[in-house]
Amino acid sequence: MSLIESFPLTIILILFISAFIMPLIKNTKIVKGISLISMTTVMILAVINLIFVINKGGYLYRIGHFNAPYGIEFRIGIIEAIMGLVFTFVSLMIIWYSIYSIEKEIKESKVALYYLLINILIGSLLGVVYSNDLFNCFVFIEVGTLASCGTIIVKDKKENIKATMKYLIMSCLGSGLVLMGIAYLYSMTGHLNIDYIHEILIKSYLNYPNAVLISIVLFIVGLGVKSAMFPLHNWLPDAHSSAPTSSSALLSSLVLKAFVLLLIKILYRLYGMEIIKYYSVLNIILILGSLGMIMGSVFAIFQKNIKRVIAYSTVAQMGYIFLGIGLGTDLGVSIAIFHIIGHSVTKSALFLLVGGMIEQTGHKTLEHLKGIGREMPLTLGLFSMGALSMIGIPILPGFISKWHLSLASIASGDTILVAVILLSSLLNAVYYFPIIINGFFGEENLQDKVYKSKSKPVKELMPVIFLVISMVYVGLTSSGIIDLIGLGLK
């Protein structure tokens, strides 16, 4: 066994161990340093792991003395390795950004707690991505849920407490359904390991068709709540809009994605296409994904608070991912995973930029942010790049996702979905373009605004600049990334 095969476990251990060192240190600068160093280290390990998997192929890593199905194991294929890199890179950029701004949003006494929560959150999300054992995934889900609630409530305002309670209640409901789904599978197969469950189910699912169907529905609804599938998304806008800026970026770009990846893993690897097609549950995901794409954008159009606009936009973007999953084809799932990557880098940048605007101007409403392009030209310029990707302008990842989803829809005979994707893109434009146009243009908008008067220093915007560059890179190299994901699905 190569040393590199232990890297996924090492990544999680580094994040967890460094997290519990932080509260012991009173100096916030040192805490921030530990957070940055630990996340940089795990990103480097994730890069090495990805290169290893591309060259040598995927592997199973046993944790402890017992082999599966009794012991816990990680299954690292190309998709898991790519996600490990995406999660650690985006987290590193968000932490880097937060170093300059976190004290403006939370009390200094809570900074160490905040970075502890972030490290535990990322470690548990990676645990969900890497694990090949259902109960292990469930434990990581619970740890991640509590940590993500902590990153919202740490701001200690009334609206945060209210949003966190709503999130916690909905999340507990989702977790409960997932646990019931696991219990159903365990009672039918006697296993918790995904590969072993699949082997037994494929031979015996016709013996208890109702129980298998109930377990599938429990997973779809449970993970649908956690990943903001429409109409189970109602906790998201409050949680994302009231949280500290860096928490909003993490929640939207990474937390939702880990649960979607688990759903893909369960549907396509645990049950497999034969069982999924037999029950035709993918049509439900397809319909809910389509509704999410449209309704998320419709709700965003009517928001006055810029953070709520971006939060509802996330509901719409998750709709694209569920659409890809619901198509039930290799291309559909590949594009769903590609969209997870593109959306992670884009949405994290958008939330950080919006947080910068609110921090510099003291205003959250769209009305007060007119003319912001003169006061903060670089910030709004970067925001415009992210917004154009969300709308679907060519070469950017948002366009690539929509284009390939349209092709996948035509290939599967659902041509009406192309109209849904087009309508959704138009609705995206309806709420993103006015922010950009009112920010940069219009005499009444720019009146009395002083050029660059509220700009953030370039060093504080560097992590966002890297995120936007990586977004463009994902768009330019999309065909290679999609091919790699396709290899990972085989």
Secondary structure, 3 states (H helix, E strand, C coil): CCHHHHHHHHHHHHHHHHHHHHHHCCCHHHHHHHHHHHHHHHHHHHHHHHHHHHHHCCEEEEECCCCCCCCEEEEECHHHHHHHHHHHHHHHHHHHHHHHHHHHCCCHHHHHHHHHHHHHHHHHHHHHHHECEHHHHHHHHHHHHHHHHHHHHCCCCHHHHHHHHHHHHHHHHHHHHHHHHHHHHHHHHCCCEHHHHHHHHHHHCCCCHHHHHHHHHHHHHHHHHHCCCCCCCCCHHHHHHHCCHHHHHHHHHHHHHHHHHHHHHHHHHHHHHHHHHHHCCHHHHHHHHHHHHHHHHHHHHCCCEHHHHHHHHHHHHHHHHHHHHHHCCHHHHHHHHHHHHHHHHHHHHHHHHHHHHHHHHCCCECHHHCCHHHHCHHHHHHHHHHHHHHHCCCCCHHHHHHHHHHHHHHHCCCCHHHHHHHHHHHHHHHHHHHHHHHHHCCHHHHCCCCCCCCCCCHHHHHHHHHHHHHHHHHHHCHHHHHHHHHHHHC
